[in-house]
């Protein structure tokens, strides 16, 4: 899995930490459009799942990146993403991928979210939400660099669209024309998405040599 063809021997080689193929595709597409000089390699198949025991997006991103950096001896690229819904007190947040249980499917999580929102009695702004992503690069020597991406929007009353994954069929970004993420093309989504913003910022910092 390669983001760009190497122009010389100075490419920064980075291993993807995610075991989620949908998320991996997003990251490769985003980095491929902005990160000339960074070469991504896939997560080794013999590296086991990493327990996401952190209580923040930063903590979980760090756990995943650190585990892959240690296992491979390469800098590792990870992210953690949460959907924060105002009416639910910021839930599902860091537990977004496991909102309906440890083995929940995307559809299970969406169904639970819509049911929780339908049960809300206060309709004033009840469907306001945001996606937040922390993208992290971790070196084997424990140096790290991370950036955050955020997109504001609201939750639709029913799923729409067939693109994307996760909560994309019910998230409508403010910076759009009323379509959900799942109704946008990948290019349209990445231009405004939380993940697009986080990884573009990380790539810019990495290529500039910044670790602040």
MIDREN-446373 format. One record per residue: x, y, z of N, C-alpha, C in turn. Coordinates in steps of 0.1 Angstrom, whole numbers, plus 5000, padded with zeros to 4 digits. Each point is the difference from the previous one (the first is absolute). Layout:
residues N
XYZXYZXYZ
...
//
This chain:
residues 212
500949885000499150125000500950125000
500050084989501050104999499250134996
500450115007499350134997500550064988
501350014998500650064988501249914996
500350014987501249944996501350075005
501049935005501250075005500750074989
500350125002500850084991501549985002
500349965013501449985003500049915013
501149995006500149915012499750075013
499450124999499850085012498650005005
499149914994498649995005500049965015
499050065007499849965014499149884999
500449885005499349885000499249995013
498749984999499150005012499149884998
499849935012499049894999498750045006
498949954993498750035004499649925012
499550065011499749935012498549945000
499250054991498649965001499849864994
499149935007499649874995498650004992
499550124999498750034994500350034985
499649924990500350024986499350134995
498850045005499450124996500850125004
500450005012500850115005501350014993
500649884998501350004993499950064986
498949974993499850064986499950155001
499250055010499950145002501450075002
500849945008501350065004500950004987
500049894993500849994988499650104990
498750024998499450094990500450155004
499950035013500350135005501550034999
500849915005501450035000500649994985
499449924992500550004986499850134993
499050085004499750134994500850115005
500749985011500750125007501449975005
500449875000501249975007501149944991
500450074990501149954992501349995009
500649894999501249985009499749915012
498749965002499749905010499549884993
500649885004499549884994499449915011
498849974998499249915010500249864996
500249915010500049864998498949945009
499449894996498949955007500349945014
499149995009500149945013500449854997
501049955007500349854998498949925005
499749894993498849925003500249925013
501349985004500349935012500050085013
499750134999499950085012498550005005
499849975012498749985006499350135002
498749995003499250125003500650075013
499850135000500450085012498850045008
500049975013498950045008500050155002
498850064996499850145001499550035014
500850015010499650015014500150155005
500450094991500150145003498650075002
500050115007498850075002499950134992
501050024991500050114991500449964987
499750084989500549964987501550004999
500750095007501450014999500649875006
499549965012500549885006499849884992
498949984993499849884992500950014987
500150114994500950024988501449965004
500450055012501449975005500249855002
499049935006500149865003500249924987
499250044990500149924987501450034993
500350134999501350044993501249945007
500050005014501149955007500249854998
498949935000500049854999500649974986
499650074990500549964986501550054998
500350115006501450055000500949905006
499649955012500849905007500149874993
498949954993500049884993500850004987
500050114994500750014987501350074999
500350085010501250085000499950124991
498850034995499850114991499150115007
500150124995499050105005498649944996
499050025009498749954997498950115000
499149994992498950104998498749945004
499450075010498749955005499050125002
498849975001499050105004498949945009
499450095007498849965007498950114998
498849964998499050094995498749985009
499450115003498850005008498950094994
498849955001498850084997499450065013
499950135001499550065012498650074997
499049955007498650054997499650085013
499750134997499750095012498949945009
498949954994498849965008500449885008
501049934997500449885007501250035009
500350125003501150045009501349974994
500250004987501249984993500249854996
499149925004500049854996499749994985
500549894994500849895005501550035003
500550114994501350045003501149904997
500849985010501149904999499649864998
498749975003499549874999499149984987
500250094990499250004988500049874993
501249934999500049884992499449885008
499850025013499449895008498750055007
499450094994498850065007498949905003
499849914990498949905002500649875005
501350005005500649875005501349974993
500849925006501349974996500049944985
499049934997500049944986499050064991
499650135003499050074993500550024985
499050004991500250044986499850154999
500350054988499750144997498550025002
499249914994498650025001499550005014
500549915008499649995014500350145007
501150064998500350125006499150124996
499850004987499150104994498649995006
499549875000498649985006499950045014
501049985008500050045014500050155001
500950064992500050155001498750064996
499449964990498750054996498949985010
500049885006499049975011500250095012
501350025004500350095011499550144997
500250054988499650144997498550014999
499349894995498650004999499450015014
500749955010499550005013500250135008
500850094994500250135007498850085000
499750065011498850085001500350154996
501250045002500450144997500450004985
499250064991500350004986500950124996
500250105009500850124997501449964997
500450004988501449974996500449865003
499049915002500349865005500949924990
500050044987500749924991501350064996
500450105006501450064998501149905004
501049994992501049905002501350054993
501149935004501350024993500849875000
500849994990501049894999501350065004
500849935008501350045004501049884998
501150034993501049904998501450055006
500749915006501450035004500849904991
500950064992501049934992501350015007
500749885002501250005007501149924993
501250055000501249934995500849975012
500449885002500949965011501249934995
501250045005501249934996500449895011
500849914996500449895009500750065012
500650124999500750065012499150085008
498749994998498950075007499850154996
500750054991499750134995498649994993
499250115002498749994993499650144996
499150004990499450124995498549974997
499250095005498649984997499250134997
499049994992499150114996498649965001
499150105002498649975001499250064989
499049934995499150054990498650005005
499250104996498650015005499150054989
498849945000499050054991498650015007
499350114999498750025006498949964991
498949955005498949974992498849965009
499149914994498949955008499749864995
499249935008499649874997498749994993
499949944988498849984993499049915007
498850014996498949925007500049854995
500749984989500149864994501249994991
500649884999501249994992499750034985
501050074994499950034985501449984994
500149944989501249984992500749875002
500949964991500649875000501550015001
500650125000501450015001500550015014
501349995002500550015014499749885009
500150035013499849895010499750065013
499749925010499750055013498750085001
500250125005498850095002499850094988
500849984989499950094988498650014995
499149895000498750024994499150095008
500350045012499150095008500750135004
501250024996500750135003500050104988
499450115003499950114990500950115004
501150034992500950105004499450144997
500350105008499650134998500550064987
501349964997500650064988499749914988
498750004996499549924989498750054995
499349914993498750044994498949925005
500249945012498949935006500149854999
501049954992500349864999500749945012
499849885003500849935010501449974994
500949965009501349964995499949884991
499049915002499849884992499450044986
499550124998499550044987501150084993
501150035006501150074993501049914994
500750044990501049924994501250005010
500949904999501150015010500850134999
500250054989500750134998499350115007
498750014999499250105006500049995015
499949875005500149985014501350035006
501149964994501350025006500450155000
499450084991500350155000499550075013
498949945006499550075012500049925012
500449874999499849915011501050025011
499749955012500850005012501349924997
499949894993501249924998500950074989
499450054990500850084990500750115006
499450085009500650115006501249955010
499749905007501049955010501349954993
499849924989501149944993500850104991
499250104995500750104992500950085009
499550045012500850085009501249925005
499849875003501149915004501149994990
499549984987501049994989500850124998
499450125001500750134999501050015011
499649975012501050015011501149904999
499749884996501149904998501050044990
499550054988500950034989500850135003
499550085009500750125004501049975011
500049885005500949965011499650055014
498750055001499550055013499649895009
500450015012499549915011499450075011
499450124997499450095010498549984999
//
